[in-house]
Amino acid sequence: MLRLGVLVSGEGTNLQAIIDNISNGYIPDCEIVTVVSNNSKAGALNRAEARRIPHSHISKKQFETLVEFDDALLKHFQSYNVNLVVLAGYLSMVGEKVVNYYKNRIINIHPSLIPSFCGKGFYGIIPHQKAIEYGVKVTGATVQFIDYEYDTGPIIMQKAVKVMQGDTPEELQLRVMKQAEWIILPKAIKKISEDKLKINGRSVTILD
């Protein structure tokens, strides 16, 4: 059984996509055992509460040092026997202890085709604003394992989305969510739950 710990910061649409795909049987042998947000007012916490999923607010602001925050987050996940951590719209850096403990068991969804429009400061609406500013014709989303830097971990899968003439950043953001994020994040979790990912350094092979 895959026991998910989901990290969130906002409304939780990617969390909802995971919940829905577990409920409809698409993701086998999988359960969300805890949802954690660094934002006490995150809509994602309401989604978790509605499904009676244990949820907590754990923020760097509650601790004097990043090390203490890292320790608290790791202990929280360990207390729920989490074996896969999913960053589903989590707008914060995860500490080294969590990354080390969950090596190749912690994944993130990013709203662009990495290595485009990624790195420190590229979150939320910003990657979509930059895609429009640069005039690219295609953007999308990426699921990757995370490491110690922003958006540099091995890529698991990507999905492209067209940028339409006259798009606003908000319109593009919603299209990327619907056509990419809400599809490939559950798909990546499904492959992990079925033990169909092979990792070799920075190379990730998806098995049939």
N, C-alpha and C positions, 0 to 999 in steps of 0.2 A: 504494500500500500504506500503510495506517494503522499506524504504529509506536507502540505504547502504552508509556508509562512509568507504572506503577501504584504509588501511594503507599498504604501500609497501616500499621496499628498493632496489630491484634489477630489473631483467628483466621483471617481471610481468607475469610469466606463469600461476600462480594461479589466478591472476586478469583476464587473458584471458579466463580461464576456467569458471569463473563466468559470464563474458560478453557473452560467447558463449551459456551458459545454460540459460541465461535470454533471449537471442535472439531467441533461438529455442523453447522457451515455456516450457522448463523443470521446471524452477523456476517461479511460477506464482506470479502475483501482486508484482513485485519487480523491483526496479530501482537503479542503482548506481548513486548517486547524487553528489558525490565528491570523488576524489582520492588524497591522501596526501602521499608524500614521504619525508623522512628525507635525501634523496640523490638527489641533483638537477640534476644529470646525469643518474638517474635510467631509464632504458628502459621502465619501467611500465608507466612513464609519457607520453612517445611517444604513447603507446597503448591507453591511455586515450584520448590523443589529436586526434588520428585517428578516435575515435568513438565520438568525440565532447563531451566528459565527462569533466566537470570542474575539474581542477587539480591544486594542489599547492605544493610548497616546504616549509615545516615547519620543522625546525631542532633545536635541543637543542643548537647548536652552535650559533644560532641567538639571544639567550637570556642569561642574566647574571645568572639566577637561574633556577633550574628545575621546581620550582613553576610557574614561568612566562611562561615557555614552556607549562606546563600542562594547565594553564589558556588559552593560545592562542589556543591550540589544541581543548579544550572543546568549546570555543567560536566559532571556525570555524565550528565544527560539529553542534552546535546549530543553526548557521546561515543558514545551509542547512536542518534543521529539520531532521537530521539523527536519525533513531531509531534502527539501528543495525550497530555496528562497527565491521569490519572484518580485522584481521591482516593476510594479504596474503603474507607472506614472508617479515615481518617487523622485522628488526634486531635491535630493541631498546625496552626498557622498557616503558610501558605506565604508566603515573602518577596516583596518588590516586584519584584526582578529576575526571578524565575521567572514571576510574574504578568504582568509587562510583556512578557517574551519570548514567552510563550504566550497572549497576549491572544486571547480567544475560542477557545482550544485547550486549556483546562484546566477540567475539570468535577468536580463533587462530588455525592455521594449523602448526603442528610440524612434522618434518620428521623422526619420530621413533615411536615405540610402547611404549608410556609413561607407566611406569616409567623408562624404559631403555633409555640410551643415551639422557638425557634431563637435564635441569637446566642451570645455568649461564655458558656461553661459548660454549654451544652446539647449534650451528646454522650453516646454510649453508652446506658445505661439511663435517663438523666435525662429525655429528652423523653417517654418512656413513663410514667415515674412522674408527671410533671406532667400528662399527658393524663388519667390516672386520677384524680389529685387534683382537677382542675378539673371532672371529670364529663362530659367531651365524649363524644359518641356516635360520632364519626368522627375518625380520625387517618389517618396514611399516610406516604408518603415523597415526596421531591422530588429531582429532578436539576436542577442549575443550573450555569451558568458561575460561576467565582469571581472576586472582585475583592479589594480591599484590606481589607475588613471581614469579620466572621463572617456567613455566610449572607445576604448582601445582593446577590449577583450575579443577572443575568437568569435567570429560570426557564425550563428547557427542557421539562420534563414533570413531572406529579404523578400519584399514584394513591392513591385513598382506601381505607381499611381500617376495618371496623367495630370499635368497642370493645365487648366483650361484658361482660354483667353478671358481676361477680365476678372479672374478669381480674386476675392479678398482673402487675406490670411485665414480668417475664420471659416470661409467656405472650403478652402483647401484643407485646413485642419480636420474638418468634419469628414471630408471625402477620404483622407488618409486613414482616419479612424475606422470608417465603415468598410473600406475596400482593402485595408492592409492590417492595421493593428489588431482589430478584433478577430481577425482570421489567423494570422501567423503566431500570435502569442499562445492561444489555445492549442494550435497545431504543434508548436515546439514542446509544450508541456505534455501533450499526448505522446510524442516520440520519446520523450524522456521516461514517461510512465511505462512505455512498452519496451524500454531498453534498446531503442533503435538509433541511438547517436553514438558514433565512434569518434573519439577525440585523440588527435595526434599532434601535439604542439599547438600551433595556431590553426590547424586544419580540422574541420568538423565534417564528418561524413554522415549523411542521413541514410539509414538502411531501410530497405523495403519491408 
